[in-house]
Amino acid sequence: TSPSRAVKIAYFTCVFVFVLICSIMDTQAASLFGDFSCKDWGELDHSRKKSWADAFLAPLSLTIQGLKRAEHDPYNDDPHAVEPALRSIDTFCLLHPQAGASDGAASYLSMLTNH
């Protein structure tokens, strides 16, 4: 196996494992922190949304940083990251009322960590 082929195989294996872990973690994190429906999300006060979003997103973002072996964690390294996350979850829930807040949070984190 040539070095470039081995690198490609390793890369695609890492991407597959990353996607698999993120999908499992989304499900596990939702059950750990509770998963508000988008209807319920809209009725929460700001402080409750902020507490839930931080508890949900911070460990997932840290895990993604470790999996990518990245130096920068775009969520945890930004002390103001929760506010754009809340706006994103709010927008997601308005557009997808049948979904859960964890779906909106996962969508936001995916966008944030893939830039």
TORLO-35350 format. One record per atom (N, C-alpha, C): atom name; residue number from 1; x, y, z; residue in three letters. Coordinates in pm, 1 decimal. Each point is the difference from the previous one (the first is absolute). Example, Ala and Ser with C-alpha at 12.3 -4.5 7.8 and 13.67 -1.06 7.14 Angstrom:
ATOM atomo num        u        v        w residuo
ATOM     N   1   1319.0   -569.0    780.0     ala
ATOM    CA   1    -89.0    119.0      0.0     ala
ATOM     C   1     90.0    120.0      0.0     ala
ATOM     N   2    -35.0    105.0    -72.0     ser
ATOM    CA   2     82.0    119.0      6.0     ser
ATOM     C   2    -77.0    109.0     73.0     ser
This chain:
ATOM atomo num        u        v        w residuo
ATOM     N   1     83.6   -117.7      0.0     thr
ATOM    CA   1    -83.6    117.7      0.0     thr
ATOM     C   1     88.5    124.6      0.0     thr
ATOM     N   2    -25.6     87.2    -92.9     ser
ATOM    CA   2     79.0    122.8     -8.2     ser
ATOM     C   2    -36.7     92.9    114.4     ser
ATOM     N   3     92.2     90.0     36.6     pro
ATOM    CA   3    -29.4     91.5    110.5     pro
ATOM     C   3   -125.4     85.0    -26.3     pro
ATOM     N   4    -20.1     45.5   -122.3     ser
ATOM    CA   4   -116.6     83.5    -26.4     ser
ATOM     C   4   -129.6    -80.8     12.1     ser
ATOM     N   5      3.5   -125.1    -39.0     arg
ATOM    CA   5   -118.6    -85.2     14.0     arg
ATOM     C   5    -28.4    -25.4    147.8     arg
ATOM     N   6    104.2    -24.0     76.1     ala
ATOM    CA   6    -16.7    -22.8    144.0     ala
ATOM     C   6    -56.0    124.1     68.6     ala
ATOM     N   7     45.7    117.0    -42.0     val
ATOM    CA   7    -50.6    125.0     57.1     val
ATOM     C   7   -147.6     17.0    -34.8     val
ATOM     N   8    -38.4    -29.8   -123.3     lys
ATOM    CA   8   -139.3     11.1    -41.3     lys
ATOM     C   8    -88.5    -95.8     79.6     lys
ATOM     N   9     46.4   -121.4     15.8     ile
ATOM    CA   9    -76.9    -98.4     76.7     ile
ATOM     C   9    -15.2     46.5    144.8     ile
ATOM     N  10    108.6     48.3     59.1     ala
ATOM    CA  10     -4.9     48.6    138.1     ala
ATOM     C  10    -94.6    119.7     11.8     ala
ATOM     N  11      5.9     89.5    -97.9     tyr
ATOM    CA  11    -86.0    117.7      1.8     tyr
ATOM     C  11   -147.1    -40.3     -5.7     tyr
ATOM     N  12    -36.7    -84.7    -95.4     phe
ATOM    CA  12   -139.2    -40.5    -13.6     phe
ATOM     C  12    -47.9    -81.4    120.3     phe
ATOM     N  13     89.7    -77.0     59.4     thr
ATOM    CA  13    -35.3    -73.3    121.3     thr
ATOM     C  13    -28.9     97.6    114.0     thr
ATOM     N  14     84.0    101.8     14.3     cys
ATOM    CA  14    -21.0    100.6    104.5     cys
ATOM     C  14   -130.5     75.4    -21.5     cys
ATOM     N  15    -28.9     37.2   -123.9     val
ATOM    CA  15   -124.6     70.7    -29.7     val
ATOM     C  15   -119.0    -88.3     33.8     val
ATOM     N  16      5.4   -126.2    -37.7     phe
ATOM    CA  16   -109.9    -91.9     29.5     phe
ATOM     C  16    -20.2    -13.5    150.3     phe
ATOM     N  17    107.7    -19.9     73.1     val
ATOM    CA  17     -9.1    -14.6    145.7     val
ATOM     C  17    -53.4    128.9     62.3     val
ATOM     N  18     45.8    113.6    -48.6     phe
ATOM    CA  18    -46.1    129.5     49.3     phe
ATOM     C  18   -151.0     14.8    -17.3     phe
ATOM     N  19    -49.3    -28.6   -118.0     val
ATOM    CA  19   -143.9     10.7    -28.4     val
ATOM     C  19    -77.7    -97.6     87.1     val
ATOM     N  20     48.8   -120.0     12.4     leu
ATOM    CA  20    -67.0   -100.2     82.7     leu
ATOM     C  20     -6.5     44.1    145.8     leu
ATOM     N  21    110.7     46.6     52.9     ile
ATOM    CA  21      4.4     43.0    140.0     ile
ATOM     C  21    -90.3    119.9     22.1     ile
ATOM     N  22      1.0     94.5    -93.8     cys
ATOM    CA  22    -86.3    118.7     15.4     cys
ATOM     C  22   -146.9    -39.2      2.0     cys
ATOM     N  23    -38.7    -93.5    -84.2     ser
ATOM    CA  23   -141.1    -39.5     -0.7     ser
ATOM     C  23    -36.3    -73.5    128.3     ser
ATOM     N  24     90.2    -81.9     49.8     ile
ATOM    CA  24    -24.3    -70.2    126.6     ile
ATOM     C  24     -0.9     99.8    115.0     ile
ATOM     N  25     94.8     93.0      0.9     met
ATOM    CA  25      9.3     96.9    109.7     met
ATOM     C  25   -120.9     90.9      2.1     met
ATOM     N  26    -50.9     36.7   -117.5     asp
ATOM    CA  26   -119.5     83.9     -3.6     asp
ATOM     C  26   -113.9    -71.2     71.7     asp
ATOM     N  27    -18.7   -126.1    -29.3     thr
ATOM    CA  27   -106.2    -77.8     62.9     thr
ATOM     C  27     25.2    -14.2    149.0     thr
ATOM     N  28    123.5    -32.8     38.3     gln
ATOM    CA  28     31.8    -18.8    141.2     gln
ATOM     C  28     -8.4    131.1     77.1     gln
ATOM     N  29     51.4    107.7    -58.5     ala
ATOM    CA  29     -4.1    128.5     69.3     ala
ATOM     C  29   -143.0     46.6     18.2     ala
ATOM     N  30    -83.4    -22.8    -99.5     ala
ATOM    CA  30   -139.6     40.4     11.5     ala
ATOM     C  30    -66.9    -71.7    116.5     ala
ATOM     N  31     27.8   -128.0     16.2     ser
ATOM    CA  31    -62.7    -72.9    110.6     ser
ATOM     C  31     61.1     41.1    133.6     ser
ATOM     N  32    126.4     37.6      2.9     leu
ATOM    CA  32     66.5     40.3    123.4     leu
ATOM     C  32    -51.6    135.2     49.2     leu
ATOM     N  33    -15.0     96.1    -90.9     phe
ATOM    CA  33    -39.1    135.0     38.5     phe
ATOM     C  33   -148.1     27.7    -20.1     phe
ATOM     N  34    -74.7    -95.2    -51.6     gly
ATOM    CA  34   -139.0     22.6    -34.4     gly
ATOM     C  34     -6.8     59.8   -139.4     gly
ATOM     N  35   -101.0    -35.3    -72.6     asp
ATOM    CA  35    -14.1     53.2   -134.9     asp
ATOM     C  35   -133.4     70.2     -9.1     asp
ATOM     N  36      4.9    130.3     -0.1     phe
ATOM    CA  36   -121.7     77.6    -13.0     phe
ATOM     C  36    -50.4     -8.8   -143.7     phe
ATOM     N  37   -129.4    -12.6    -14.8     ser
ATOM    CA  37    -56.0     11.3   -134.4     ser
ATOM     C  37     16.4    146.3    -41.3     ser
ATOM     N  38     -5.1     25.2   -129.1     cys
ATOM    CA  38     11.4    138.9    -45.1     cys
ATOM     C  38   -114.9     85.0     54.6     cys
ATOM     N  39   -115.3    -60.8     18.7     lys
ATOM    CA  39   -113.3     73.3     59.3     lys
ATOM     C  39     35.5     40.9    143.0     lys
ATOM     N  40     52.2    -93.9     78.0     asp
ATOM    CA  40     39.0     30.7    137.7     asp
ATOM     C  40    115.4    100.1      4.9     asp
ATOM     N  41     93.3    -13.0    -94.6     trp
ATOM    CA  41    115.9     89.3     -6.3     trp
ATOM     C  41    -45.5    145.4    -10.1     trp
ATOM     N  42    -97.6     24.8    -83.3     gly
ATOM    CA  42    -49.4    136.0    -19.4     gly
ATOM     C  42    -60.6     60.5    124.9     gly
ATOM     N  43    -41.6    -82.4     93.6     glu
ATOM    CA  43    -63.9     48.3    122.4     glu
ATOM     C  43     97.1     17.6    116.9     glu
ATOM     N  44    125.5    -43.2    -17.8     leu
ATOM    CA  44     98.2     12.1    108.3     leu
ATOM     C  44     50.9    142.4     11.7     leu
ATOM     N  45     35.7     39.3    123.1     asp
ATOM    CA  45     62.0    132.2     14.9     asp
ATOM     C  45    146.9     -8.7    -42.1     asp
ATOM     N  46     58.3    116.8    -21.2     his
ATOM    CA  46    136.1      7.7    -54.6     his
ATOM     C  46    102.1    -71.6     88.1     his
ATOM     N  47     -9.7     15.3    130.2     ser
ATOM    CA  47     99.9    -61.8     88.7     ser
ATOM     C  47     -6.2   -152.7     -6.7     ser
ATOM     N  48   -119.4    -54.8    -11.6     arg
ATOM    CA  48    -14.3   -146.9    -10.9     arg
ATOM     C  48     55.1    -48.7   -132.8     arg
ATOM     N  49    -28.2     73.6   -108.0     lys
ATOM    CA  49     55.2    -35.5   -131.4     lys
ATOM     C  49    153.0      3.1      4.2     lys
ATOM     N  50     53.3    104.6     62.4     lys
ATOM    CA  50    145.5     16.3      6.8     lys
ATOM     C  50     64.2   -114.5     78.6     lys
ATOM     N  51    -58.9    -34.8    113.5     ser
ATOM    CA  51     53.8   -110.2     81.3     ser
ATOM     C  51     -2.8   -131.6    -77.0     ser
ATOM     N  52   -111.9    -28.1    -65.9     trp
ATOM    CA  52    -11.8   -124.8    -74.8     trp
ATOM     C  52     97.6     -3.4   -116.3     trp
ATOM     N  53      7.0    109.3    -75.9     ala
ATOM    CA  53     87.3      3.4   -117.6     ala
ATOM     C  53    146.4    -19.6     40.0     ala
ATOM     N  54     43.7     67.1    105.3     asp
ATOM    CA  54    138.7    -17.5     45.7     asp
ATOM     C  54     26.8   -143.1     45.4     asp
ATOM     N  55    -93.9    -56.0     75.9     ala
ATOM    CA  55     17.7   -137.2     48.5     ala
ATOM     C  55      1.4    -99.6   -115.5     ala
ATOM     N  56    -74.3     27.9   -104.1     phe
ATOM    CA  56     -8.0    -90.2   -114.8     phe
ATOM     C  56    118.6     18.7    -94.4     phe
ATOM     N  57     31.9    125.5    -33.5     leu
ATOM    CA  57     98.8     27.2   -103.7     leu
ATOM     C  57    145.2     -7.5     47.5     leu
ATOM     N  58     28.6     42.6    121.4     ala
ATOM    CA  58    139.4      4.7     45.9     ala
ATOM     C  58     69.9   -135.8     -4.7     ala
ATOM     N  59    -57.5   -105.9     55.9     pro
ATOM    CA  59     71.2   -128.1     -6.3     pro
ATOM     C  59      7.0    -57.3   -141.7     pro
ATOM     N  60   -102.8     23.4    -80.0     leu
ATOM    CA  60      5.6    -49.9   -138.0     leu
ATOM     C  60    107.7     71.4    -79.3     leu
ATOM     N  61      9.3    131.0     18.5     ser
ATOM    CA  61    102.1     76.3    -71.2     ser
ATOM     C  61    140.1    -43.2     42.0     ser
ATOM     N  62     17.5    -23.4    128.8     leu
ATOM    CA  62    129.7    -46.3     50.4     leu
ATOM     C  62     35.1   -136.7    -57.8     leu
ATOM     N  63    -97.9    -86.9    -11.2     thr
ATOM    CA  63     22.2   -132.4    -58.7     thr
ATOM     C  63     40.1     11.8   -146.7     thr
ATOM     N  64    -69.3     86.0    -72.2     ile
ATOM    CA  64     33.9     19.9   -141.9     ile
ATOM     C  64    140.8     55.1    -13.0     ile
ATOM     N  65     37.3     94.4     85.5     gln
ATOM    CA  65    135.0     55.0     -2.4     gln
ATOM     C  65    103.2   -111.9     20.0     gln
ATOM     N  66    -26.6    -87.2     95.0     gly
ATOM    CA  66     91.8   -111.1     24.8     gly
ATOM     C  66      7.5    -96.0   -117.1     gly
ATOM     N  67   -114.1    -30.0    -60.3     leu
ATOM    CA  67     -0.7    -91.0   -114.5     leu
ATOM     C  67     74.3     58.2   -119.7     leu
ATOM     N  68    -12.8    129.5    -17.6     lys
ATOM    CA  68     67.8     66.4   -111.5     lys
ATOM     C  68    144.8     33.9     34.2     lys
ATOM     N  69     32.7    -14.9    127.2     arg
ATOM    CA  69    132.3     38.1     50.3     arg
ATOM     C  69     31.1    144.8    -34.7     arg
ATOM     N  70   -101.9     80.8     15.9     ala
ATOM    CA  70     10.7    142.0    -30.8     ala
ATOM     C  70     49.1     76.9    122.2     ala
ATOM     N  71     70.2    108.3    -24.7     glu
ATOM    CA  71     46.6     84.5    109.7     glu
ATOM     C  71   -111.2     91.3     49.7     glu
ATOM     N  72    -91.4     34.4    -88.8     his
ATOM    CA  72   -104.8     96.6     31.9     his
ATOM     C  72   -136.0    -69.5     11.6     his
ATOM     N  73    -73.6     35.1    101.9     asp
ATOM    CA  73   -136.6    -47.9     19.6     asp
ATOM     C  73    -91.3    120.6    -20.4     asp
ATOM     N  74    -67.1      8.3   -114.6     pro
ATOM    CA  74    -75.2    121.5    -31.9     pro
ATOM     C  74   -115.3     31.1     95.9     pro
ATOM     N  75    -50.0    -98.6     70.3     tyr
ATOM    CA  75   -107.2     28.5     96.5     tyr
ATOM     C  75     58.3     36.1    136.6     tyr
ATOM     N  76     81.3    -86.3     55.4     asn
ATOM    CA  76     49.6     20.4    136.3     asn
ATOM     C  76    103.2    111.3     12.0     asn
ATOM     N  77     69.2     31.9   -108.0     asp
ATOM    CA  77    100.6    105.5      5.5     asp
ATOM     C  77    -60.5    140.2    -13.8     asp
ATOM     N  78   -126.7      7.9    -33.5     asp
ATOM    CA  78    -67.7    129.1    -16.4     asp
ATOM     C  78    -97.2     20.1    116.0     asp
ATOM     N  79     28.6     94.9     88.9     pro
ATOM    CA  79    -88.0     18.8    116.2     pro
ATOM     C  79   -140.9     47.3    -35.8     pro
ATOM     N  80    -19.7     44.0   -123.0     his
ATOM    CA  80   -131.3     48.5    -42.7     his
ATOM     C  80    -68.1    -95.6    -98.1     his
ATOM     N  81     51.3   -120.2    -13.3     ala
ATOM    CA  81    -49.6    -94.9   -101.0     ala
ATOM     C  81   -144.0    -44.0     23.9     ala
ATOM     N  82    -46.3      6.9    121.8     val
ATOM    CA  82   -134.9    -49.4     27.5     val
ATOM     C  82   -107.1     87.3    -66.6     val
ATOM     N  83     23.6    128.6    -14.0     glu
ATOM    CA  83   -102.9     87.0    -58.0     glu
ATOM     C  83    -28.2    -32.8   -147.0     glu
ATOM     N  84    102.2    -12.7    -86.2     pro
ATOM    CA  84    -31.8    -41.9   -137.1     pro
ATOM     C  84    -58.3   -141.3     -5.0     pro
ATOM     N  85     40.1    -84.5     94.3     ala
ATOM    CA  85    -56.9   -135.1      5.4     ala
ATOM     C  85   -149.8      7.8     29.5     ala
ATOM     N  86    -37.9     83.4     95.8     leu
ATOM    CA  86   -141.6     15.1     33.3     leu
ATOM     C  86    -79.1     55.7   -117.9     leu
ATOM     N  87     55.4     98.9    -68.5     arg
ATOM    CA  87    -69.0     54.7   -117.8     arg
ATOM     C  87    -17.2   -107.6   -106.7     arg
ATOM     N  88    101.8    -81.9    -17.6     ser
ATOM    CA  88     -6.8   -107.0    -99.7     ser
ATOM     C  88   -105.3   -104.3     38.2     ser
ATOM     N  89     -2.6    -38.7    127.1     ile
ATOM    CA  89    -98.7    -97.7     46.1     ile
ATOM     C  89   -140.4     58.6    -11.3     ile
ATOM     N  90    -15.6    126.9     36.9     asp
ATOM    CA  90   -130.8     66.3    -13.2     asp
ATOM     C  90    -47.7     -3.6   -144.9     asp
ATOM     N  91     88.3     35.8    -92.9     thr
ATOM    CA  91    -34.8      0.6   -142.1     thr
ATOM     C  91    -31.7   -140.4    -48.1     thr
ATOM     N  92     82.3    -96.6     39.2     phe
ATOM    CA  92    -23.1   -138.4    -38.2     phe
ATOM     C  92   -137.9    -45.8     47.2     phe
ATOM     N  93    -32.5     30.6    122.8     cys
ATOM    CA  93   -128.1    -44.3     55.8     cys
ATOM     C  93   -119.1     67.8    -68.1     cys
ATOM     N  94     16.7    124.5    -41.4     leu
ATOM    CA  94   -107.7     66.1    -74.6     leu
ATOM     C  94    -21.9    -67.6   -135.3     leu
ATOM     N  95    110.0    -42.4    -62.1     leu
ATOM    CA  95     -8.6    -63.3   -131.9     leu
ATOM     C  95    -36.9   -148.0      6.8     leu
ATOM     N  96     27.5    -63.3    114.0     his
ATOM    CA  96    -23.1   -143.8     17.1     his
ATOM     C  96    -73.9    -26.0    131.1     his
ATOM     N  97   -125.3     40.7      9.8     pro
ATOM    CA  97    -71.9    -12.0    128.0     pro
ATOM     C  97    -19.5   -143.6     47.0     pro
ATOM     N  98     11.8    -97.2    -88.5     gln
ATOM    CA  98    -16.1   -140.0     38.3     gln
ATOM     C  98    128.6    -60.3     57.2     gln
ATOM     N  99    109.6     72.2    -10.9     ala
ATOM    CA  99    130.3    -50.9     44.8     ala
ATOM     C  99     22.1     34.8    147.5     ala
ATOM     N 100    118.0    -35.4     46.2     gly
ATOM    CA 100     37.9     30.2    137.1     gly
ATOM     C 100    110.6    103.8      4.1     gly
ATOM     N 101     14.3     64.9    113.6     ala
ATOM    CA 101    106.0     99.9     16.0     ala
ATOM     C 101    138.4    -61.4    -20.2     ala
ATOM     N 102     16.3   -125.5     36.6     ser
ATOM    CA 102    130.8    -64.6    -19.2     ser
ATOM     C 102     34.4    -11.0   -148.7     ser
ATOM     N 103   -101.1    -15.5    -85.5     asp
ATOM    CA 103     24.9     -1.9   -144.1     asp
ATOM     C 103     53.7    135.6    -45.7     asp
ATOM     N 104    -58.9    106.3     51.6     gly
ATOM    CA 104     47.1    134.3    -33.2     gly
ATOM     C 104    139.6     25.4     53.4     gly
ATOM     N 105     26.8    -47.0    120.8     ala
ATOM    CA 105    132.5     17.3     58.7     ala
ATOM     C 105    105.5    -78.4    -77.8     ala
ATOM     N 106    -33.4   -122.0    -39.4     ala
ATOM    CA 106     93.6    -82.0    -77.5     ala
ATOM     C 106     26.6     62.8   -135.9     ala
ATOM     N 107   -102.8     56.2    -60.6     ser
ATOM    CA 107     15.2     67.9   -128.7     ser
ATOM     C 107     93.3    119.8     14.3     ser
ATOM     N 108    -18.8     76.7    105.1     tyr
ATOM    CA 108     86.4    115.9     25.3     tyr
ATOM     C 108    144.8    -43.8     23.4     tyr
ATOM     N 109     19.4   -100.9     82.9     leu
ATOM    CA 109    135.5    -44.9     31.2     leu
ATOM     C 109     68.8    -56.5   -123.2     leu
ATOM     N 110    -74.5    -69.6    -82.3     ser
ATOM    CA 110     55.5    -52.6   -124.8     ser
ATOM     C 110     49.5    114.6    -87.5     ser
ATOM     N 111    -82.6    102.2    -14.1     met
ATOM    CA 111     38.3    116.8    -80.2     met
ATOM     C 111    122.1     68.6     60.7     met
ATOM     N 112      0.9     15.4    130.6     leu
ATOM    CA 112    108.2     70.2     68.1     leu
ATOM     C 112    133.3    -73.2    -10.7     leu
ATOM     N 113     -2.6   -131.1     13.4     thr
ATOM    CA 113    124.4    -76.9      1.6     thr
ATOM     C 113     48.9    -40.6   -138.0     thr
ATOM     N 114    -81.2     19.4   -101.6     asn
ATOM    CA 114     43.1    -35.4   -135.2     asn
ATOM     C 114     43.9    120.1    -81.0     asn
ATOM     N 115     16.8    115.5     65.4     his
ATOM    CA 115     49.4    117.9    -69.7     his
ATOM     C 115    147.9     14.2     21.1     his
